[in-house]
Structures are given as structure tokens and as C-alpha cells.
């Protein structure tokens, strides 16, 4: 069950955003280029979805993540 | 958080070795998504790379992979394709690997039109060795070996590949990820030599020398500098100097090398030894 501990999951009724913190290098691409400003940086610079209700599930954070550390589920 | 990516990577190798925000990871994701869309068997794919940051890509994917010598990824790939024409062969190179050390191999692979897909990750610098300028560093940009600005004119890989005889030529960027995935998908599907040049970011080596110290700065720069083919036609020659045109530039059908070679073999066998 090691995997579950290292992945932080944030969700509401329609979307589930998972951040794999051990793989994230805090480059900030997902935070900067989110069209709805859903994400903010934590003290390490890694993403936390602060406005998860604004998420439109475009998955651009997931597509642009060079480390496969963030995923958006719930879209088509 | 299982995604399609997890089906194709060697998870034990992660997190990857690249610097934070490196475009190589974005390209890796785009290649995997394109291959997943095509539903190819991962045991029928050979991925070949040369030397450089980009060549580490072969270590992270669960295909048949090979990390070869500097600039020689295309000759190795040619050998694999000739020995087993049913294999889907993808070659991933950096800008220095493709256009400087392997420049000759690149034009001749295009001339032969051998059925390979060449993906060139162009970060415009030799990142791994400390930021020396490469043949794709734009004029007036800085490198550790060009502290007063690069005086050379850079290659236009798209024009080079077209002139040398490739069947499919496109250019994308790591900022425009959705377009990038579809360009790679088309290139993979193309019979013949297909080339996708990808404008990528290197904040550590290139950005540091060119006043773009963060990944975000570099990606914004790539976004601002990229123009579509349609917008490109309206630009003045002055404006064109700084910018990259992105999209699809060539998509033609020409008999590929493996096909022609198998015909030669058939003919030779018909003639037999009595000749």
C-alpha cells in the first residue's frame, strides 16, 4: 500500500485531481498555465488544488507535466 | 492515479533524471499518448536514441529500447528496420545529436526514405555538457561558448528534411501539447521517413544564458515565439527571424526503402545463381 501514501488525492463530485509528490519536481508549469487558476503552490512549490470547484477538466496540467506527477480524472 | 502513461513506462526508473520542467518529459508523455491512441503492441516498437539529455528517454519506456552512440541513432535504427521491417522504429534525438554529430545520417535517412519516425527534441543548446551552442541555436542567442551572442545561422530542420527527401515533416512545441500529440501520431503512422521537430525548453542551460531562468519564462517565450502556418504568411521578414512556424509542412507518399529493397531481393532470387 506504499503507493497510496505517496499520492495526494483531492476531489469533489465531478473531478479527482491526484498529485504524486515523490515524482513532482516543483517546476510550476501546472500552476502557471492552468486556465482557471485551480492550482497553487505549497511550501515546497508543489501543486495543491485550492479552487477545485473551478476545474474544467481540460487536463492541460496532466498533459504538460514532465514528470507524470499530476492527473485529472472525471473528464471524458 | 493510473493513466495510460503507466502502461508504457518503467515505473521503477522514476522520478526521471531530467531537471525540473525539462521538455523531454513532456515529449515523452506526448509520444506515449500517441502510441496509446494507435493501439500498437509495445513489443513491436523499437525506440532508439543517441547521446544527450533527450536520449535518456529510452530508459523510461517499456518498449524494445536501445541507447546508442552520439549521432548514430539513425544508422542503428536503419539496421533494425532492415532486419525486421515489421518493427515500428522510433528514433528520438536532440538537436546536437541530430543536426551536428548525426547531420549526415539525418539527410541520408531522409534521402532513402526509410520507414522510421525521427523525433527531434530541439532545446537549441547542448544541455548535458554545459550549454555550448548547437547548429540549432538561433542567431544572436547566447551559449557558454557564445558569450557575445551566436553569429552562426541556425539550420531550419523542416526545410532540411523536406529538401533531403522525407515523406512527412512537422514542427511542434512542448507548450502546444495537444497539437504535439496529434503531429507525433501522424508521423508514427506515416510510411516512409517522418520527422517531427519539437521546440523544447532548457531553463538550466539555455534559459540561464538568455534571460529566461525559470521554466515558466521559457514556456511563455516558446508560446510567444510560435506562430501557426497561416499567421506566418502575414509576417514581415524582420518578424520572421525571431519566430518559429509550427504545424505540418509536408505529407507525401513515396516508396520507402524497405519496400524497394524487398523487391530487389525478390528479383535477385528469381534470377538465381545461373546468372
Boltz contact constraints between the chains, C-beta under 6 A:
constraints:
  - contact:
      token1: [A, 7]
      token2: [B, 1]
      max_distance: 6.0
  - contact:
      token1: [A, 18]
      token2: [B, 1]
      max_distance: 6.0
  - contact:
      token1: [A, 23]
      token2: [B, 14]
      max_distance: 6.0
  - contact:
      token1: [A, 23]
      token2: [B, 15]
      max_distance: 6.0
  - contact:
      token1: [A, 25]
      token2: [B, 20]
      max_distance: 6.0
  - contact:
      token1: [A, 27]
      token2: [B, 20]
      max_distance: 6.0
  - contact:
      token1: [A, 27]
      token2: [B, 21]
      max_distance: 6.0
  - contact:
      token1: [A, 27]
      token2: [B, 215]
      max_distance: 6.0
  - contact:
      token1: [A, 28]
      token2: [B, 216]
      max_distance: 6.0
  - contact:
      token1: [A, 29]
      token2: [B, 21]
      max_distance: 6.0
  - contact:
      token1: [A, 29]
      token2: [B, 215]
      max_distance: 6.0
  - contact:
      token1: [A, 32]
      token2: [B, 216]
      max_distance: 6.0
  - contact:
      token1: [A, 63]
      token2: [B, 177]
      max_distance: 6.0
  - contact:
      token1: [A, 64]
      token2: [B, 26]
      max_distance: 6.0
  - contact:
      token1: [A, 64]
      token2: [B, 177]
      max_distance: 6.0
  - contact:
      token1: [A, 66]
      token2: [B, 22]
      max_distance: 6.0
  - contact:
      token1: [A, 66]
      token2: [B, 25]
      max_distance: 6.0
  - contact:
      token1: [A, 66]
      token2: [B, 26]
      max_distance: 6.0
  - contact:
      token1: [A, 67]
      token2: [B, 15]
      max_distance: 6.0
  - contact:
      token1: [A, 67]
      token2: [B, 25]
      max_distance: 6.0
  - contact:
      token1: [A, 68]
      token2: [B, 5]
      max_distance: 6.0
  - contact:
      token1: [A, 71]
      token2: [B, 1]
      max_distance: 6.0
  - contact:
      token1: [A, 71]
      token2: [B, 3]
      max_distance: 6.0
